[in-house]
Amino acid sequence: MVRVKMAAAAAASIRERQTVALKRMLNFNVPHVKNNTGEPVWKVLIFDRFGQDIISPLLSVKELRDMGITLHLLLHSDRDPIPDVPAVYFVMPTEENIDRMCQDLRNQLYESYYLNFISAISRSKLEDIANAALAASAVTQVAKVFDQYLNFITLEDDMFVLCNQNKELVSYRAINRPDITDTEMETIMDTIVDSLFCFFVTLGAVPIIRCSRGTAAEMVAVKLDKKLRENLRDARNSLFTGDTLGAGQFSFQRPLLVLVDRNIDLATPLHHTWTYQALVHDVLDFHLNRVNLEESSGVENSPAGARPKRKNKKSYDLTAVDKFWQKHKGSPFPEVAESVQQELESYRAQEDEVKRLKSIMGLEGEDEGAISMLSDNTAKLTSAVSSLPELLEKKRLIDLHTNVATAVLEHIKTRKLDVYFEYEEKIMSKTTLDKSLLDMISDPYAGTPEDKMRLFLIYYISAQQAPSEADLEQYKKALTEAGCNLTPLQYIKQWKAFAKMASAPTSYGNTATKPMGLLSRVMNTGSQFVMEGVKNLVLKQQNLPVTRILDSLMEMKSNPETDDYRYFDPKMLRGSDSSVPRNKNPFQEAIVFVVGGGNYIEYQNLIDYIKGKQGKHVLYGCSELFNASQFIKQLSLLGQK
């Protein structure tokens, strides 16, 4: 059994680290050398859905091909034998996966087998594979068996999520079900801890753990501390010794892991948002960095009575190589629309220049002027032609973001999302409201029933004093008339009663957005984004609860919110139950992990916070990533009697 060690390459981000680990795995677990000019060894990649979800945000099909992967297939699909090619497997060590791998060995599908497990495989399952290999006389063909410890999905340089498949097993609803048994809870916690353990193995660092008391986050902390401690104690087989440590950004100081429970803040996941990435996730079909758009082809030119044309589905990858996305994903939406317009104008100017040069090059006649212009322009045209691929890529990105931003704008305008965003910000920051909540709910032109429900739940969660029964009845009547499903409110009422006993309501800071008037430059008539009537709101940095908690723990500030957080150091010989940190210095690196699900609003808030702190890094992780619509469904299921 071979265990994978991280090369001590100074790979900065978790995205780079996981990519390096995957490339090494695809290279038969030998470090991958970039400038290798020889042909790669051609091979097939066999993965399960978990493996597919880990690889797809990090490696494109082209990158896989460059690594020698000619075919990538799902483990449980019908696969033909390719007897003269090695196969690299990347799967979870589950019962059914192992059975299928044993079947592949019996059927002698490939020349050799490199078995890589996403998470550590148990001794008994390893013996099952060995027995199958023996029975099939294929022992020599099983070249290597590796535990990869890659059981998490990296979506950004500084963001990861535990799983996409079977995420309902570790969802907010699963953890907060009133009828959950102890055994079920243990299973959920073990699943989360296994992924977090893999994350720290890949990071090559042992964290100091802080968590709130009496929550699911505390259960995760206790189990993770135990797992890390046991691994460190076994010096011969420890995954955190030798070349794994001192690599990358965590070389000088250990990182802080802050485990928070979703229940500390239920308003943010329901909040309407105003930044590009969070909006895309809120209103479009966006997951694992891919957005799927329906392009309506309309019925305009079809003859009367013809069926409307089918909608074309288009999908776009929003990844690290997309410079526009990297620059603007955290920007307020009007700014994004303006930037797309500017990019388009600069592209058109470059394109016109190329056309102009082409027409000049077609000059006839022998006069002196034309000849000298020609030699001058030859150089210009040569440089213009050499920049064509770059120009085409620019055009592709402009088209992509024009389509995505137009789809988002459509939602903002039809649902008045700018109005909702501004109103909710005022509620959360306890600012006076210019319109009554009842009017907002009753307005037939503002938002979907779900938008109205989100707004009311935020009001209910943020209120210091719950509304009186009479007021609540009035709100419920208006919500029902607006077509809302009231079951999420049932759950939030119970949650609030329970949270009230536990602690004071969460505060969301006291700064709000300031509208800059509607006449911004985006509204110029030449823009293809008709932003008329959409508020140009500018965001002011205000720390959300998760960011505030991180700030207190990272900077070692005293704060009633975090003073009783438990402290674990897996490297200390004896674990002691205390909330007194031994380390008095502020941390340079931290990982915030939300047990019960996270969202892009919190992620963006953390990134904005850390921008102001020089030399500090923060990573955001969560057990699942949901948008408000998915979260409301979970609350609704919890609220059903």
Disulfide bonds with the S-S distance in Angstrom:
none
